[in-house]
């Protein structure tokens, strides 16, 4: 299969590998200990374009995947195909397909949750874990959908808004490029709505999620070429596979009952943005790291940074990741 040649990682190799649940598209650069990078919503392997060459140059085998439902990876039709257990299996299958037995795993946004659960469920494969933007929160006794229904009062929390198949797609796929541009801007430090403005994580009554997105500016980390890449991918694939991850939160809660409250004991790293709702809402989860991440090597909040940390602060995140990788590898 041919892949586009205009991506900004000219020495990287694109591959499709077979895993038990289908195929995973991955982008690989460098040699050495394997570092597997897992993106979030609504992103792509491309979200790691700044990390691939830096981590490879530091002496590692850097691999970024398209999560199932994204890019050129498999896109099952069934909603329950996107449960967390399947994402963990994809990661294990990817490591095996690359001819390796173990890997360090790094994740951002939903990818952080996928990475955390990969380390939790398969500690013999994933020897260390780095989480970007979204802190580790062990499974609790509260069903996620019940919790999301209570958030927001008269407004609707975005995760709940994403639950009904087709509803968010109808909003996004009308103009994928504009929606993505607004979503990226809404969660970026230099373009997010000012304090006191309507929160873009909530849908106003009778409205759309994008009603509160900036529409007149792009964040400094996002070039027009970057936006074109993301938009082209989602215009080709649609958003259903990506959104189906949100539609499995209750299934995940049921599947992971045996790991209720379980810590991740491998060496770990956390990097979050000081202006990211993921770190402010989940501040208590970060405070709990001595119990939930007893192997934590270091935790960093990047002041003045939004949600897209490895793209907003690429050089700083690269330094933190590489220093940590050298310590744990």
C-alpha positions in Angstrom: 0.0 0.0 0.0 1.3 3.5 -0.8 1.2 6.3 1.7 1.5 10.1 1.3 5.0 11.4 0.9 4.4 15.0 1.9 4.5 14.3 5.7 7.1 16.1 7.7 9.0 12.9 8.9 10.9 12.1 5.7 13.0 9.2 7.1 10.1 7.4 8.8 8.6 4.2 7.5 4.9 3.6 7.2 3.7 0.1 7.7 0.5 -1.9 8.2 0.8 -4.7 10.7 -1.6 -7.5 11.5 -3.1 -7.7 15.0 -5.7 -10.1 16.3 -8.5 -7.4 15.8 -7.5 -6.4 12.2 -4.6 -4.2 11.1 -2.8 -1.2 12.6 -1.1 1.5 10.6 2.1 2.7 12.2 4.9 5.1 11.5 8.4 4.1 12.6 11.8 5.8 12.9 15.1 4.8 14.5 16.5 1.8 16.2 16.8 0.7 19.8 14.3 0.0 22.6 10.8 0.3 21.4 8.7 3.4 22.3 5.0 3.0 21.3 3.1 6.3 21.0 -0.7 6.4 21.1 -2.7 9.5 20.1 -6.1 10.8 21.3 -9.2 12.5 19.9 -9.5 13.8 17.3 -5.9 13.1 16.1 -3.6 10.7 14.3 -0.1 9.2 14.3 0.7 12.7 12.9 0.2 14.2 16.4 3.7 12.7 17.2 5.4 14.2 14.2 7.7 16.3 16.5 8.5 13.3 18.8 9.3 10.6 16.2 12.6 12.1 14.9 13.7 13.4 18.4 13.1 10.1 20.1 14.8 8.2 17.3 17.8 10.5 17.4 18.1 9.8 21.1 18.6 6.1 20.4 15.2 4.6 20.5 12.8 2.8 18.0 10.0 5.4 17.9 6.7 4.1 16.6 3.4 6.1 16.4 0.2 4.3 15.6 -3.2 5.2 14.2 -5.6 4.0 16.9 -8.3 1.7 15.6 -11.0 3.7 13.9 -8.5 6.3 12.7 -6.3 6.8 9.6 -5.4 3.6 7.9 -6.0 1.3 10.8 -9.0 -1.1 10.9 -12.4 0.5 11.4 -14.8 -2.1 12.7 -18.5 -1.2 12.3 -19.6 -2.5 15.8 -19.6 0.1 18.5 -18.4 -2.4 21.1 -15.3 -3.2 19.0 -13.8 0.0 20.4 -13.8 -1.1 24.1 -10.6 -0.6 26.0 -9.7 -4.3 26.0 -9.5 -4.2 22.2 -7.3 -1.2 22.2 -4.9 -2.9 24.7 -4.9 -6.0 22.5 -4.1 -3.8 19.4 -1.1 -2.4 21.3 0.2 -5.8 22.4 -0.3 -7.1 18.8 1.6 -4.1 17.5 4.5 -4.9 19.7 4.6 -8.5 18.7 4.2 -7.6 15.0 7.3 -5.4 15.3 9.2 -8.4 16.5 9.6 -7.1 20.1 8.6 -8.6 23.4 8.4 -5.3 25.5 7.9 -1.6 24.9 7.6 1.7 26.7 4.2 3.2 26.0 3.4 6.9 25.7 -0.1 8.2 25.3 -1.9 11.6 24.9 -5.6 12.3 25.7 -7.6 9.1 25.1 -4.2 7.6 24.2 -3.1 8.3 27.8 -6.0 6.2 29.1 -5.2 3.5 26.5 -1.6 3.6 27.5 -2.4 3.5 31.2 -4.7 0.5 30.8 -2.1 -1.3 28.5 0.4 -0.9 31.3 -2.1 -2.0 34.0 -3.4 -5.1 32.1 -0.2 -6.2 30.4 2.7 -5.2 32.7 4.9 -7.9 31.2 4.8 -6.2 27.8 4.7 -2.5 28.8 7.6 -1.9 31.1 7.0 1.9 31.6 4.3 4.4 30.8 4.1 8.1 30.1 0.8 9.9 30.2 0.3 13.3 28.5 -2.6 15.6 29.4 -5.0 13.1 31.0 -4.0 11.9 34.4 -4.4 8.3 35.5 -7.6 7.7 37.3 -8.2 4.1 38.5 -11.6 2.5 38.0 -14.0 3.6 40.6 -17.4 2.4 41.9 -19.3 5.0 39.8 -20.7 4.1 36.4 -19.3 6.7 34.0 -22.5 7.5 32.2 -24.2 8.3 35.5 -21.4 10.6 36.4 -21.5 12.4 33.1 -25.2 12.9 33.3 -24.8 14.9 36.5 -22.1 17.3 35.1 -23.1 20.6 33.5 -26.6 21.4 35.0 -28.7 22.7 32.1 -25.9 22.1 29.7 -24.6 18.8 28.3 -21.1 17.5 29.0 -19.3 16.7 25.7 -18.7 13.1 26.6 -22.4 12.6 27.1 -23.1 14.5 23.8 -20.9 12.0 22.0 -22.8 8.9 23.3 -25.6 8.7 20.7 -24.3 7.2 17.4 -24.7 9.7 14.6 -25.5 12.8 16.7 -22.0 14.3 16.9 -21.2 13.0 13.4 -24.1 15.1 12.0 -22.5 18.2 13.5 -18.9 17.5 12.6 -19.1 16.0 9.2 -21.0 18.9 7.8 -17.6 20.7 7.7 -14.9 18.6 9.1 -12.1 21.0 8.5 -13.8 23.9 10.2 -14.9 21.8 13.2 -11.4 20.4 13.7 -9.9 23.9 13.5 -12.4 25.2 16.1 -11.9 22.2 18.4 -8.1 22.4 18.3 -8.3 26.2 18.9 -10.8 25.8 21.8 -8.3 23.7 23.8 -5.1 25.5 22.9 -3.5 28.0 25.3 -3.2 30.9 22.8 -6.7 30.6 21.3 -9.0 29.1 23.9 -12.0 31.2 25.1 -11.2 33.7 27.8 -12.1 33.1 31.5 -15.8 33.7 32.0 -16.8 32.8 28.4 -18.9 29.7 27.7 -17.0 26.5 28.3 -16.4 24.6 25.0 -16.6 21.3 26.9 -20.4 21.8 27.3 -23.2 21.9 24.8 -25.7 24.8 25.4 -29.3 23.8 25.5 -30.5 23.4 21.9 -27.1 24.1 20.5 -24.0 22.4 19.2 -20.6 21.7 20.8 -19.0 24.0 18.2 -21.1 27.0 19.2 -18.3 28.0 21.6 -15.3 27.2 19.4 -13.2 30.1 18.1 -13.8 30.5 14.4 -11.4 33.3 13.5 -8.0 32.0 14.4 -5.7 29.0 14.5 -3.4 28.1 17.4 0.3 28.9 16.8 1.2 25.2 16.8 -1.2 24.3 14.0 -0.2 25.3 10.4 -2.6 25.2 7.5 -0.7 22.1 6.3 -1.2 20.4 9.6 -4.9 21.2 9.6 -5.1 19.9 6.0 -3.6 16.6 7.1 -6.0 16.1 9.9 -9.0 17.2 7.8 -8.1 15.0 4.9 -7.8 12.0 7.2 -11.2 12.5 8.8 -12.9 13.5 5.6 -11.8 10.1 4.2 -12.6 8.0 7.3 -15.5 9.9 9.0 -15.6 10.4 12.7 -17.6 7.4 13.8 -14.6 5.2 14.7 -13.0 7.9 16.7 -16.3 8.7 18.6 -16.9 5.1 19.3 -14.2 5.2 21.9 -16.4 7.5 24.0 -19.4 5.1 23.5 -17.6 2.3 25.4 -17.0 4.0 28.8 -19.6 1.9 30.5 -18.4 -1.3 28.8 -14.9 -0.5 30.0 -16.2 0.0 33.5 -17.7 -3.4 33.4 -14.7 -5.1 31.7 -12.2 -3.6 34.2 -14.1 -4.5 37.4 -11.3 -6.8 38.6 -8.9 -3.8 38.5 -11.0 -1.5 40.5 -8.7 1.0 42.2 -5.6 -0.7 41.0 -2.3 1.2 40.8 0.1 1.1 37.9 3.5 0.1 39.4 5.8 0.5 36.4 8.0 3.6 36.1 5.8 6.4 34.9 5.8 10.0 33.8 3.1 12.6 33.6 3.1 15.9 31.6 0.0 18.2 31.6 -0.9 21.7 30.5 -1.5 24.3 33.2 -4.5 25.7 31.2 -5.9 22.3 30.3 -9.2 21.3 31.8 -8.0 17.7 32.0 -5.4 18.7 34.6 -7.5 21.2 36.5 -10.7 19.1 36.7 -8.5 16.0 37.7 -6.2 17.8 40.1 -7.2 15.3 42.8 -6.1 12.4 40.5 -2.6 14.1 40.2 -2.4 14.5 44.0 -3.2 10.8 44.4 -0.2 9.7 42.3 1.8 8.4 45.3 -0.9 5.8 45.6 -2.1 5.3 42.0 1.3 5.6 40.3 3.8 4.5 42.9 6.5 4.1 40.2 6.2 7.8 39.2 9.6 9.2 38.2 8.4 12.8 37.7 5.2 14.9 37.1 5.2 18.2 35.2 2.6 20.9 34.7 3.6 23.2 31.8 2.4 26.6 32.7 0.6 28.5 30.0 0.1 25.3 28.0 -3.2 23.9 26.8 -4.4 20.4 26.0 -2.2 19.5 22.9 1.1 19.4 24.9 3.3 17.5 22.6 2.4 19.9 19.7 2.1 23.1 21.7 5.4 22.6 23.6 7.2 20.1 21.3 10.8 20.9 22.4 10.0 20.9 26.1 8.0 17.7 25.9 10.7 16.0 23.8 13.3 16.9 26.5 11.1 15.5 29.3 10.3 12.3 27.4 13.9 11.6 26.4 15.3 12.3 29.8 12.7 9.9 31.3 13.3 7.3 28.6 17.0 7.2 29.3 16.3 6.7 33.0 13.8 3.9 32.6 15.2 2.0 29.6 
